[in-house]
Amino acid sequence: MTYVDGFVLAVPDAEFEEYRKSAELGKTVWMEHGALSYVEAKADDVPEGEVTSFPMAVKRQEGETIVFSYVTYRSRAHRDEVMKKVMADPRMKPDSMPPYMKRMIYGGFQVFVEA
């Protein structure tokens, strides 16, 4: 069954265009190395929570936008192969990571229902 890497982060509005450019590069690199799909989505209807929420999870600050991203693979083994290539790709070696990236949450997920 399909395997998914998921990511949620808060991007400062003033840096969103730069993030979009890095997301385009990410899309190119992941797809070249075999990912089945690559999606970056900007929050449109993401409520503030009282107990938990996307904004709370990434400690969104005023002037930041939530981004939800995911990459799909054939399996965990396929994901591990693709990620090894992605991490070795020189295009993915940034000079420095923006500070907001430290608040990103991410993980790998085994799909158990799919249509």
C-alpha positions in Angstrom: 0.0 0.0 0.0 1.0 3.6 -0.5 3.4 5.4 1.9 3.1 9.1 2.7 5.5 11.6 4.2 3.5 14.5 5.7 4.7 18.0 6.7 3.1 21.0 8.4 4.8 24.3 8.9 4.1 28.0 9.4 5.8 30.3 6.8 6.2 34.0 7.3 4.0 35.9 4.8 7.0 38.1 3.9 9.0 34.9 3.0 6.2 33.0 1.3 7.4 33.6 -2.3 10.9 32.4 -1.4 9.3 29.3 0.2 7.2 28.7 -2.9 10.4 28.7 -5.0 12.0 26.1 -2.7 8.8 24.0 -2.9 9.0 24.1 -6.7 12.6 22.8 -6.4 11.5 20.2 -3.9 8.8 19.0 -6.3 11.3 18.7 -9.2 13.8 16.8 -7.1 11.4 14.4 -5.4 9.6 13.6 -8.7 12.9 13.1 -10.6 14.0 10.6 -7.9 10.8 8.6 -8.1 8.1 10.0 -5.8 4.5 9.3 -7.0 3.2 12.7 -6.1 4.3 15.9 -4.4 1.8 18.4 -2.9 2.3 21.8 -1.2 -0.9 23.4 0.0 -1.4 26.9 1.6 -4.0 27.2 4.4 -7.4 28.5 3.3 -9.8 27.2 5.9 -7.7 26.3 9.0 -9.4 27.3 12.3 -7.6 28.2 15.5 -8.1 25.5 18.0 -8.8 25.6 21.8 -7.2 22.2 22.5 -5.2 21.5 19.3 -5.0 22.7 15.7 -2.6 23.1 12.9 -1.7 26.7 14.0 -1.0 25.5 17.6 1.0 22.5 16.4 3.6 24.7 14.6 3.3 27.6 17.0 2.0 29.9 14.2 2.7 33.6 14.8 1.0 36.7 13.5 1.8 37.2 9.9 2.5 33.5 9.1 0.6 31.1 6.8 0.2 27.4 7.5 1.5 25.1 4.8 0.5 21.4 4.6 2.6 19.2 2.3 2.8 15.5 1.5 4.8 13.2 -0.8 3.5 9.8 -1.8 5.5 6.6 -2.6 4.7 3.0 -3.5 5.8 1.7 -0.1 8.1 2.4 2.9 11.0 0.7 1.0 10.3 2.9 -2.0 10.2 6.0 0.2 13.5 5.1 1.8 15.1 4.7 -1.7 13.7 8.0 -2.9 14.7 9.9 0.3 18.3 8.6 0.1 18.5 10.0 -3.4 16.8 13.3 -2.5 19.1 13.9 0.5 22.2 13.2 -1.6 21.0 15.5 -4.4 23.2 18.7 -4.3 20.2 20.9 -5.1 18.8 20.0 -1.7 21.8 21.4 0.2 20.7 24.8 1.3 23.3 27.3 2.6 21.1 27.7 5.7 17.6 26.8 6.8 15.2 29.6 7.7 14.5 29.7 11.4 10.8 29.0 10.9 11.7 25.5 9.6 12.6 24.5 13.2 8.8 24.5 14.0 7.9 22.1 11.1 6.3 18.9 12.1 6.7 15.8 9.8 6.5 12.1 9.7 6.1 9.0 7.6 2.7 7.3 7.5 1.5 3.8 6.3 -1.7 4.2 4.3 -4.4 1.9 5.6 -7.5 3.1 3.6 -7.1 4.4 0.1 -9.4 5.1 -2.9 
